[in-house]
Amino acid sequence: MRLDLITIIVMAVAICVPIAFLLFLAWLQNRSERSLLWWSASFLASLVGLGLYGQRDRMHDVVSVDLANAMVLFGLSLGLAGARSFNGRRTPVWMLFLAPGAWAVASYIPELQQMGPARIAAFSTVNAAVAAAIAFEYWRGRTDGLTARYMLSATFALLAAVYLSRIVLVAVMPLPDPRDYLDSHILASISMLGPIVIGISNAILVLAIAKERVEVALRYLAEIDPLTKVPNRGATLRRIAEEMEKCEERGAAVLLFDLDHFKQINDRYGHPAGDHMLRRFARIAVTHLRDGDVFGRIGGEEFLAFLTGVDRQAAMRVAERIRKAFAEVGAAENGMRISATVSIGIAMADKNVTDIDLLLVAADGALYRAKNAGRDQVHATGSAAA
């Protein structure tokens, strides 16, 4: 398979220009995502390096080889800064120049100047190291659950492997001129085209992961109550509906919470005290619920929980623990303790109950009885189907 080096360079330059421009436009639309700007600069630097490669027969090797390679490495280092920026980590200036600086020093070693295969091996080693660092950087932040992160980590690991494969090729086929490798073996051609193809994939994935993060943030804003940081009414009811479809034979309970005398607390101590009270209750409730339980704020001073795999007694015990914990802790504002309590109504669900509205009506009835009985109490119904 015969490939022309100039054709490959022209193709790579033609690809880098629109990619750098698109990444810059994407950053203009979302300036909080600075990783896009880093990646735009990365492709621009690579563009300069590739352009210098194309002047191999017109310029001195110091420019068309040494400086060109340094610019390509600088571009990849800017990409590492982009990956670190995406993870919220700053990149020290020295890190940007570490790889190109290492190459600049290595290129003046006499043995490397005189041996093309050795230059290829040295350059490929540094490239592989930076690509592996980018792969690790995307991998280390995987706790955010972004799917594009795994693909970016994989493609940069593949890029590192492609660069390392060049070291094997020059060891097996030690040709005097690096340009001769394009004509030597199909694997050599793949090792040249591979970074271009992977570079295109990575640009798409960088845009995809930035878009995915925005979508996750918007979904969070749409589903999470901004004050208490627990699911809002829509998200809570949706989760309960999903859990009801799965629980079938297992017992389940709906717990409806209403903070007592909330309006009076707001009027007497001010809305900041009321907000603090809501946040405090949400934290206490989450602490006393299991990881798989559904909990959210459904409006004003009302909260809702859905517990699966429990009977009436177990649901009552959970509700009592939450009630007592909140009554003991209460709320505090500006160093002043505020007495705060909660009333709780419980409705039991079974396989005959599939309507969340029916459960809420039953729980609301139990809550009404708890309020009428003096507040700061837990009341429960039997099955909502009864």
Secondary structure, DSSP 4 states (H G I P E B T S, - for coil): ----HHHHHHHHHHHHHHHHHHHHHHHHH-TT-THHHHHHHHHHHHHHHHHHHTTTTTS-HIIIIIIHHHHHHHHHHHHHHHHHHHTT----HHHHHHHHHHHHHHTTSHHHHH-HHHHHHHHHHHHHHHHHHHHHHHHHTGGG--HHHHHHHHHHHHHHHHHHHHHHHHHHS--SSGGGHHHH-HHHHHHHHHHHHHHHHHHHHHHHHHHHHHHHHHHHHHHB-TTT-SB-HHHHHHHHHHHHHHHTTS-EEEEEEEETTHHHHHHHH-HHHHHHHHHHHHHHHHHHS-TTSEEEEEETTEEEEEEES--HHHHHHHHHHHHHHHHHH-EEETTEEE---EEEEEEEE-TT---HHHHHHHHHHHHHHHHHTTSS-EEEEEETT-
